[in-house]
Each structure stands twice: as structure tokens, then as C-alpha cells.
Amino acid sequence: MQAYQILARKYRPQTFDEVVGQRTVVQTLRNALDSGRLAQAYIFSGMRGVGKTTVARILAKALNCVHGPTSNPCNACPSCVAIREDRSVDVLEIDGASNRKVEEIGPIRDTAQVKPLQSRFKVIIIDEVHMLSTTAFNALLKTLEEPPESTVFIFATTEFHKVPPTIVSRCQHFEFRRLSPKDILEHLLFIAEKERIALSRFGAQLIAEAADGSLRDAESLLDKAVAFGGPEVNEEQLKEILGLVPRGTLFEASEIILEGKTEKVFTFIHKILTQGYDLRLFYEQVVKHFRNLLLIKTLQADAELLSQTPEELRCLEREAEKASAIDLLRYLQTLLQAEVGLKYTSHPQIYLETLFIKLSHLPHLVSLKEIFSSLEEGKGRAFLEASGLSPLESSLTETKVNINVETASRPVIERQLEKAEKTISGEWAAKKELGSGELKAKTNFPAADEREDKKKDGEDARARFREIGRPRTKLDLAEKEAVLSNPTIQTFMSLFEARVVSIDSIPKSENTEEV
């Protein structure tokens, strides 16, 4: 019985024409072969599974084919067959991770100096070359500076930035791009037809998206699907194999967020855990789900961008009606900003629960722009009351006062200002005038502040709150306590690590219209 050959190996390209998705690289190499403008060292960089080592082998055949050097190796002559079957003595494929030491590079250098035994060129392919140590790279450098005419080096790497510039400068660099889902989909359907696998176009699209640009990963996933369910690849089974969260669960997540159902957050996240889904993978699919909602809202179900069945498209359209395009964009931005935190947190469940609650409240938050606009239009009190904000005690509304507070160093102020809009939803607003070095703060009433004097970075900064009203000459203790108990003042003092220096009445002569 003949041993089973995995799809990635069985359908590995043997000629330049068969290479998928790397047209620029292939065309450049073919032109170089046809014109005889060959380099003695190449670097092929790119993510896993996009054809770096495959193209290196095809290039080795093109150099050593009996009809070559040629851009169309015959794949039939002894040299081409030996290279295809991994038994050519003149084509060496070396794993850089296993040959990191300088003493392991020595034999490679020695081999490079020896003329090819049976072929036109000796081709040395070093995979994952970035894994070599600095000492090993230095030992290899001399050979690259004065390479033998009959030796060609091909270096493949997934981390090009780790290759020393001294090595890069002596090589021709080719960057292999991530394959598009469309390229992968067409290749999977080609394999399915050859192998008599019943694979729908939607099923192939699911695999192509899960492969994330890697053709080899896509072929391995197809192998896995066939091993699980046989030649009839069922779409629902395929979703299970790929670890995809059911469509209904994703819509349940968006319903909780879009309709503000915070009371369901904890039970929902608990259900995700009990069903065995990894929370980080679930999160990735929630992000894609909101991306689809935004696409359906703005592009009216573009088939090229949405890999969904007609039924799923209709469900997305109904769900997208619950929010505006701007709100969907805000949800998506918040999800993307939270990605790093979820990646490194030691409590992913709690992190995701709090994130969902925050998203559920997102439509009710008031932006700084809205606050500024309302205050500038003289609608401060009405806006604050509509937002549920607390004004100063009514006994003080006829009073005009200065509240001098001393804050921590300017870096603290700048750091807090950057996240003010995220942490305060309408309680107060703040901004920094560019170039002035001043802190601008707005309270529940038209307000202003001013620095006592300009300070250098790292020194104390001062802010002055001013409430405009009918002037009084003196504030008693009860009135001062009422001022300090105001939530706006307390929020400012807490966020900016401030302490009250003084509370004084404003002289009559000052301009009551100043903001």
C-alpha cells in the first residue's frame, strides 16, 4: 500500500508557473535567468508557508537543469529529478536553527569552496537563517565577500530584521508577500477537484481566512477537514474544526453590546468558557464580527469583502440597523485598543467582562467635543442637567469664586489629559492649549483657569477654576465646603493628583464674561 502524501507536499510547486501569489518575485527571477544576470547570494523573506523554500528549490533546478540555466526547468532530466527527490549532492538544504554555532558553519564554508560534483552550480539553501549566532554570521561573511563562482547561496527567513546588515548588503533581497484569501481559495478548489473532495466555495473561503495568508497552513487545514469528515467536507463540521464560534453566539455578543444589556454580560462570558472556547480566539472573532457589521453598514454587503452566506448577510444587515456607522466605528476602535491588554492579562475572563460592560455603555458617553460645543453656545446648564451632571450648590450660583489648586508635575497632567475623554463621560472636560504650556479646564459652568506663572516640565502646575455669577465679597466656611464637595472639583483633584491652595471671591472689577 502506497503511503499517503500530505497535500502540502503533493501539490508543492515544481515550476515557476505553479507558484501561487508571488508574481513579482517569480517574474524577476525568470528575467534574471533568461538574461544571465544571476546573483551569488539571495535572501527570501516573508511569513511562513508562502513559498520561500519552494522557490529556492525551483531556482536550484533552473540553475542546474541540463537545458539551463533556464527559467523553465524541465523536471525530467537527472539533475531536476535528483533535486525534486532531495538526493542531489550539489544542492544542500540546511536548517539555520540547528547550525547556529561557528564550528557548525565551518563545514558549510568548506563545502562552498568545493566545485559541484555533478551539477553546474552548488546551491546552499539555509532556512531560518536569522537563527544563526552573531559569530556564525561573521564566519559566513568572508565566504559571501568572495564567493566561489560556481556556488549560490539562498537564505530564507521569517524574521528579516534579525539578519545583520553586513549579510543583507551582499545579497539580493526578495520579499514574499502574504497570500490573499482569493489566491488561497482558488488553489484549494483546484486541489479539491483533483482529489475529488466535495468542498463548497464558502467552505474554501473559511479555510482561506483561517490560514491567514499561509498557503501551507490552508493545505494542512484541508487535510485535517478530510481526515475528520471524509471527502464530503461539511461546512458546520468545518467551522468546528477551525475553532470558529457559532454564528448565533457572535450575534448574541453584538446584541448585548449594541442594546446595552449589561446584566447579561457575566452569564454570557461564563457560557463561552463552559463551551470550551479560548477567550482570546473568541475575542478575535468578535472583532471580525464588528468589522463585518461596519462593512455591511457602509458598503451594502460587498461580496468580495464579506465571506458570508446569503442568510448570514441578511442577519448582519438586521443587526447593523441597531447602530449608526459612527457608533460601529467607535465599537471597533475600542475593541482594537483593548487587544494588547487582553493578550497580556493574567485574568482574561475578568478583562473581557469589563470590556463588554464598557462597550455596552459606549453610546451613553459624552465626548469632550460635545461638552465644549454646548458650553460655548451658552447651553452649559441645560447640557449638564440633560447629562445628569451635578452643578454647584444653588446657594453658590450667585457667587463668583476662584479655586486655586496645585497639581502634580506636568507629565502627570499630560498623561491624564490623554485619557480624559475615555475615563470621564461628561463630568468635566479638559484640554491643553498647544504651545502655551497652560492647562485648560472647564467645570459645570463657563469657567477659566490660568497659570500663576509658566513652569518648566517636572515642576508644579497650577489651575484656577472660576464660577461666573453675581459677585460677593466673602465666602463663609459652609460655602467653601460646598464648593469642595462638588463632584466636578473632586474629580479634577483626584485625576490630576491636586490639592486646594485657596478659595477666594473674585473682585467686582474682573470681566464676568471671561472664559
C-alpha angles and dihedrals in degrees: 000000000000114000116249114256116213116240095243090059097036093053098037108138114256098185136036090252091062096053110113123223101349101098097146094050093045094047092050093050093046092051090049091051093047093048096040092238096138126165122218095223132033134185117207111192132179144101122304121288100017099114108271098133092035092056090045089057093046089050089052089053091046091054095047104034112124087239093049174206076016139152089225110053111198097226087211107078120091092257095052092045093049092051092047091051094046095242103107111125091207098053112069122186112196131185109229092204091060096045103050101130125085092238089057091052091053095077090048091054091048092049091051091059093055116088117244113272101212107001140064094246136024105226119198114193115191112191120205089010092174088074092071115108122247090253091052091050090051090051090051094047095075091055091051091050092057107017121178112257093239096051127085123189121207117188120193122194141166091200107050093169089068094060110099115250090234089064095042093052090060096051140065107245123217119183115208112211129223109264118248119242088243093057091048093046093053091048092050091051089049091053092045090054092049093046095041092240117159099230121157122218090246090052090051089050091053090053092045092054093045090052089062096210099321116117092192091054090050092052090048091051091051089051089052093049092052091047090052102045107009127240091322101080106201115206095222091049088047091056089052092050091049091050093241118165112240115265092241092056092054091050089049088055093050091046091056091050100040095044095041095238096163092160089069097050099090096046091046095052089045089054091052090054095047090051089060101247120147106243094221093052089046089052091052090055092048088055091051090046092056089045088056091049090052091048093049089049096050106027102033098237104314103199093211093060102035117064095198138123117249089256091052090049091056091050091050091051091053092047093047090057088072093072141029122251089252092053092048089051090052091050091050094047091050091050092050093048090053094052097090092049092052091048094058104029119112090211106053093164094056091042092053093045093054091044092054091049090050091050091049090057095043097100091056096055118107117223124225089242091060092048093050093046093050094047093047090052091054093250095115099123095043091047093049093048091048089050092050094245124154118242123204118281111291091240088065099049089091091052131091112207142169117220110194113198129180114217134196122266120313095255087063090051093048092047093051094045089057091059099032094103091050097047103038120053104196099318091115138330133227139182139170121235106232114242095004098087088222130131113226117201131179122200131191090292132042100292144170139194134195136191116247087223136337114276131196121246112285095029127104118284124206130211128191123208116202128190115200119219142101108332121244125188101227142019120216125215094265092053092050091050089050090053093050093047092057109117092226093057092044092050092051093048092048097046096045096036090240134163128204114254099179145335113217137170117246118241117250092242094066117102108263092199094061115122 
